Amino acid sequence: MAAVANLVWMRRRSFARRAHPLTELECLILDRIGRDRTHKDIAAELGVSINIVGNVAAKANRKLATHDRAMWRAHRVPT
């Protein structure tokens, strides 16, 4: 059992280390999340559904290996 848990952990670590560039939409959404906008506000601004905002944010979250809005703020490039 411990070997399986260790394998899962190693796969997650290797995934996080790989270079996965963010798409333009992911950058736009993370920038707005970093500015404390809600998914509903972001969806209205970008003309997409709230579900798309959530899905794109989750995908970017996996790419950056972050877990909350505070961490997204840290990854945001200051303007």
Buried (B, 14 or more C-beta within 10 A) or exposed (E): EEEEEEEEEEEEEEEEEEEBEBEEBBBBBBBBBBBEBEBEBBBEEBEBEBEBBBEBBEBBBEBBEBEEBEEBBEBBEEE
